[in-house]
Amino acid sequence: MTLFNSTGFEIEDKVFIVLEGIKYFGTVKKTDERLDRIMVDYSAEMSRSSALDWFHKSFWEKVNN
């Protein structure tokens, strides 16, 4: 059991990134503390397939509730 996640992200955290003035959202699905990265599902809501990729933890920002 992991009590502390050094990446600052937890599974199911909502995240976002702004690229060229457009804000994109995703959900954290896995974390890899060894390589400082997170797997993010950034699929469109109406998409039939999911888009999952690994990113460095600094690429995404956590959505503040």
C-alpha distances in whole Angstrom, upper triangle without the diagonal:
4,6,9,11,14,16,16,16,13,13,17,18,22,23,27,29,33,35,39,39,37,34,31,28,25,21,18,17,14,14,14,14,16,19,18,19,18,19,21,23,27,29,32,31,34,33,33,31,28,27,24,24,22,23,23,21,24,26,25,25,23,25,25,26
4,6,7,10,12,13,12,10,12,15,16,20,21,24,27,30,32,36,36,34,31,29,26,23,19,16,15,13,11,12,11,13,16,15,16,15,17,19,22,25,27,30,30,33,32,32,30,27,26,23,22,20,21,20,18,21,23,22,22,20,22,23,23
4,7,10,12,12,12,11,13,16,16,20,21,24,27,30,33,37,36,35,31,29,26,24,20,17,17,15,13,14,13,16,18,17,18,17,19,21,23,26,29,31,31,35,34,34,32,29,28,25,25,22,22,21,18,21,24,22,21,19,21,21,22
4,6,9,9,10,9,12,15,15,18,19,22,24,28,30,34,33,32,29,27,24,22,19,16,16,14,12,13,10,13,16,14,15,15,18,19,22,25,28,30,30,34,33,34,32,28,27,24,23,20,20,18,15,18,21,19,18,17,19,19,20
4,6,6,7,7,10,13,12,16,16,19,21,24,27,30,30,29,26,24,21,19,16,13,14,11,9,10,7,11,13,10,12,11,14,16,19,21,24,27,28,31,30,31,29,25,24,20,19,17,16,15,12,14,17,16,15,14,17,18,19
4,5,8,10,13,16,14,17,16,19,20,23,26,29,29,28,25,24,22,20,18,14,16,13,10,10,7,10,11,8,11,11,15,17,20,22,26,28,29,33,32,33,30,26,25,21,20,17,15,13,10,12,15,15,15,14,17,18,20
4,5,8,11,14,12,14,13,15,16,20,22,25,26,25,22,20,18,16,15,11,13,11,8,8,6,10,10,6,8,8,12,13,17,19,22,25,26,29,28,30,27,23,21,18,16,13,12,10,7,9,12,11,11,11,15,16,18
4,7,10,12,10,12,11,14,16,19,22,25,25,24,21,19,17,15,14,11,14,12,10,11,10,13,14,10,11,10,13,14,17,19,22,24,25,29,28,30,27,24,22,19,18,15,14,12,8,10,13,11,10,9,12,13,15
4,7,9,6,9,9,12,14,18,20,24,24,22,19,17,14,12,10,7,10,9,8,10,10,14,14,10,10,8,10,11,14,15,19,21,22,25,25,26,24,20,19,16,15,13,12,11,8,10,12,10,9,7,10,12,14
4,6,6,9,10,14,17,21,23,27,26,24,21,19,15,13,10,7,8,8,7,11,11,15,15,13,12,9,11,11,13,16,18,21,21,25,24,25,23,19,19,16,16,14,14,14,11,14,15,13,12,10,12,13,14
4,6,9,11,14,17,21,23,27,27,24,21,18,15,12,8,5,5,6,7,11,13,16,16,14,12,9,9,9,11,14,16,19,19,22,21,22,20,16,16,14,14,13,14,15,13,16,16,14,14,12,13,15,15
4,6,9,13,16,20,22,26,25,22,19,16,12,9,6,5,6,8,10,14,16,19,19,17,15,11,10,9,10,12,14,16,15,19,19,20,18,15,15,13,15,15,15,17,14,17,17,13,13,11,11,13,13
4,6,10,13,17,20,23,22,20,16,14,11,8,6,5,8,10,11,15,16,19,19,16,14,11,11,9,11,12,15,16,16,20,20,22,20,17,16,14,15,15,14,15,12,14,14,11,10,7,8,10,10
4,7,11,14,17,20,19,17,13,11,7,6,5,7,10,12,13,17,18,21,20,17,15,12,12,9,10,10,13,14,14,17,18,20,19,16,15,14,15,15,14,15,13,14,13,10,9,6,5,8,9
4,7,11,13,17,16,14,10,8,6,5,6,7,11,13,13,16,17,20,19,16,13,11,11,8,10,9,12,14,15,18,18,21,19,16,14,13,13,13,12,13,10,11,10,6,5,4,5,9,11
4,7,10,13,12,10,7,5,4,6,9,10,14,16,16,18,20,22,20,17,15,13,13,10,11,9,12,13,15,18,18,21,20,16,14,14,14,14,12,13,12,11,9,6,5,6,6,10,12
4,6,10,10,8,6,5,7,9,12,13,16,18,17,19,20,23,20,17,15,14,14,11,13,10,14,14,16,20,19,22,21,18,15,15,14,14,11,12,11,10,7,5,6,9,10,13,16
4,7,6,5,4,6,9,12,15,17,20,21,21,23,24,26,23,20,18,17,18,15,16,13,16,16,18,21,20,24,23,20,17,18,17,17,15,15,15,13,10,9,9,12,12,15,18
4,5,5,7,8,11,14,17,18,21,23,23,24,25,27,24,21,19,18,18,16,17,14,16,16,19,21,20,24,22,20,17,18,17,17,15,16,16,14,11,11,12,15,16,19,21
4,6,8,10,14,17,21,22,25,26,26,28,29,30,27,25,23,22,22,20,20,17,19,18,21,23,22,26,25,23,20,21,20,21,18,19,20,17,14,15,16,19,19,21,24
4,7,10,13,17,20,22,25,27,27,29,30,32,29,26,24,23,23,20,20,17,19,18,20,22,22,26,25,23,21,22,22,22,20,21,20,18,15,15,15,18,17,19,22
4,6,10,13,17,20,22,25,25,27,28,31,28,25,23,21,21,18,17,14,15,14,16,18,19,22,22,20,18,19,19,20,18,20,20,18,15,14,14,16,15,18,20
4,7,10,14,16,19,22,22,24,26,28,26,23,20,19,18,15,15,12,13,13,14,17,18,21,21,18,16,17,17,19,17,18,17,16,13,11,11,13,11,14,16
4,7,11,13,16,18,19,22,24,26,23,21,18,16,15,12,11,8,10,10,12,15,15,18,17,15,13,14,14,15,14,16,15,15,12,10,11,12,11,15,16
4,7,10,13,16,17,20,22,24,22,20,17,14,13,9,9,6,9,9,10,14,14,17,16,13,12,12,13,14,13,15,14,15,12,9,9,10,9,12,14
4,7,9,12,14,17,19,22,20,17,14,11,10,6,5,4,7,9,10,14,13,16,14,11,9,9,11,12,12,14,13,14,12,9,10,10,10,13,14
4,6,9,11,15,17,20,19,16,13,10,8,5,5,7,9,11,12,15,15,16,15,11,11,9,11,12,12,14,13,15,13,10,11,9,10,13,14
4,6,8,11,13,16,15,13,10,7,6,5,6,9,12,14,15,18,17,19,16,13,12,9,10,10,10,12,10,13,12,10,11,9,11,14,15
4,7,11,13,16,15,14,11,7,5,6,7,10,12,15,16,19,17,18,15,12,11,8,10,10,11,14,13,16,15,13,14,13,15,18,18
4,7,10,12,12,11,9,6,5,7,10,13,15,19,20,22,20,21,18,14,14,10,10,9,11,12,11,15,15,14,15,14,17,19,20
4,6,9,9,8,6,4,6,9,12,15,18,21,22,25,24,24,21,18,16,13,11,9,10,10,9,13,13,13,14,14,17,19,21
4,5,6,6,5,6,8,12,15,18,20,24,25,28,26,27,23,20,18,14,12,9,10,9,9,13,14,14,16,16,20,22,24
4,6,5,7,8,11,14,18,20,23,27,28,31,29,30,27,23,21,18,16,12,12,10,9,13,15,15,16,16,20,22,24
4,6,8,11,13,17,20,22,25,29,31,33,31,32,28,25,23,19,17,13,13,11,11,14,16,18,19,20,23,25,28
4,6,9,12,15,18,20,23,27,29,31,29,30,27,23,21,17,14,10,10,8,9,12,13,15,17,19,22,24,27
4,7,11,13,17,19,22,25,27,30,28,29,26,23,20,17,14,10,9,6,6,9,11,12,14,15,19,21,24
4,7,10,13,15,18,22,24,26,24,26,22,19,16,13,10,6,5,4,5,8,9,10,12,14,17,20,22
4,6,10,12,15,19,20,23,21,22,19,16,14,10,8,6,6,6,6,9,9,9,11,12,15,18,20
4,7,10,12,16,18,20,18,19,16,12,10,7,5,4,6,9,9,12,11,10,13,13,16,19,21
4,6,9,12,14,17,15,17,14,10,8,6,6,6,7,10,10,12,11,9,11,12,13,17,18
4,6,9,11,13,12,13,10,7,6,5,7,9,11,14,14,16,14,12,14,14,14,18,19
4,7,9,12,10,12,11,7,6,6,8,11,11,15,14,16,13,11,13,13,14,17,19
4,6,8,6,9,7,5,5,8,10,14,15,18,18,20,17,15,17,17,16,20,21
4,6,5,9,9,8,8,11,14,17,18,21,21,22,19,17,18,18,17,20,21
4,6,9,10,9,11,14,17,19,20,23,23,24,21,19,19,19,17,20,20
4,7,9,10,12,15,18,22,23,26,26,27,24,22,23,22,21,24,23
4,5,7,9,12,16,19,21,24,25,26,23,21,23,23,22,25,25
4,7,10,13,16,20,22,26,26,28,25,23,25,25,24,28,27
4,7,10,13,17,19,23,24,26,23,21,24,23,23,27,27
4,6,10,13,16,19,20,22,19,18,20,20,20,24,24
4,7,10,12,16,17,19,16,15,18,18,19,23,24
4,7,10,13,14,17,14,14,17,17,18,22,23
4,7,10,12,14,12,12,15,16,18,22,24
4,7,9,12,10,11,14,15,18,21,24
4,6,8,7,8,11,13,16,20,22
4,5,6,8,11,13,17,19,22
4,6,6,8,10,14,16,19
4,6,7,10,13,16,19
4,7,10,13,16,19
4,7,9,12,16
4,6,9,12
4,6,9
4,6
4
